[in-house]
Amino acid sequence: MKIILHIMGGLFMAATLLPLVKHDHWVVRGFDFPHVQITVVNLLVLLGLLIFFPVQGWFNVLFVIILIGCLIYQGFIREDWKY
């Protein structure tokens, strides 16, 4: 389960950070729109990691910090969140 959470977290971290790339290809621009879905999955992955697994080791600590950063970016910094 931990491996699945790490894979999902990595994919949705990339989905959060890809729109920062200034490229007009549809693969990059496609992640500009599903902010709520990306935020919910990031939150579920973070909660799953924190509830079921101890955060020990540099990789897990860094992974959780980046997930929290992605949540902050998706939830508070993005201006188009306020519909």
C-alpha positions as MATLAB code, in Angstrom:
seq = 'MKIILHIMGGLFMAATLLPLVKHDHWVVRGFDFPHVQITVVNLLVLLGLLIFFPVQGWFNVLFVIILIGCLIYQGFIREDWKY';
ca = [
       0.000    0.000    0.000;
       2.893    2.337    0.747;
       4.289    1.869   -2.755;
       0.897    2.648   -4.295;
       0.591    5.808   -2.188;
       4.073    6.905   -3.234;
       3.339    6.296   -6.925;
       0.015    8.139   -6.751;
       1.599   10.958   -4.782;
       4.417   11.287   -7.316;
       1.996   11.352  -10.243;
      -0.178   14.003   -8.645;
       2.840   16.033   -7.555;
       3.821   16.095  -11.209;
       0.242   17.054  -12.112;
       0.505   19.959   -9.680;
       3.870   21.174  -10.925;
       3.417   20.624  -14.686;
       1.251   23.741  -15.208;
       4.212   25.832  -14.007;
       6.023   24.916  -17.228;
       5.537   27.587  -19.881;
       4.703   25.264  -22.744;
       1.546   25.234  -24.879;
       1.370   21.487  -25.531;
      -1.951   19.928  -24.551;
      -0.294   17.438  -22.187;
       1.036   20.305  -20.069;
      -2.009   22.569  -20.370;
      -4.395   19.703  -19.562;
      -3.399   19.928  -15.898;
      -4.468   23.581  -15.669;
      -8.089   22.651  -15.015;
      -8.636   19.739  -12.553;
      -7.402   21.611   -9.452;
     -10.029   20.255   -7.077;
      -9.463   16.646   -8.124;
      -5.673   16.954   -7.852;
      -6.000   18.599   -4.432;
      -8.331   15.883   -3.120;
      -6.060   13.057   -4.287;
      -2.980   14.801   -2.842;
      -4.824   15.200    0.470;
      -5.916   11.544    0.499;
      -2.377   10.355   -0.252;
      -0.976   12.592    2.482;
      -3.541   11.380    5.018;
      -2.922    7.766    4.033;
       0.799    8.155    4.530;
       0.447    9.968    7.846;
      -2.170    7.610    9.299;
      -0.866    4.216    8.192;
       2.906    4.684    7.980;
       5.427    6.420   10.219;
       7.300    9.265    8.571;
      10.850    8.045    9.054;
      13.846    8.549    6.824;
      14.804   11.429    4.603;
      12.802   10.212    1.578;
       9.496    9.984    3.450;
      10.036   13.324    5.178;
      10.860   15.017    1.854;
       7.883   13.321    0.162;
       5.467   14.571    2.839;
       6.942   18.089    2.707;
       6.530   18.223   -1.075;
       2.950   16.906   -0.802;
       2.145   19.616    1.731;
       3.734   22.200   -0.572;
       1.584   20.979   -3.465;
      -1.530   21.242   -1.289;
      -0.626   24.773   -0.264;
      -0.015   25.719   -3.891;
      -3.271   24.173   -5.090;
      -5.381   25.517   -2.243;
      -4.113   28.957   -1.427;
      -1.821   30.387   -4.071;
      -3.814   29.611   -7.203;
      -6.092   32.570   -7.992;
      -8.555   30.560  -10.087;
      -9.453   28.403   -7.047;
     -12.027   31.037   -5.991;
     -14.986   30.263   -8.234;
];
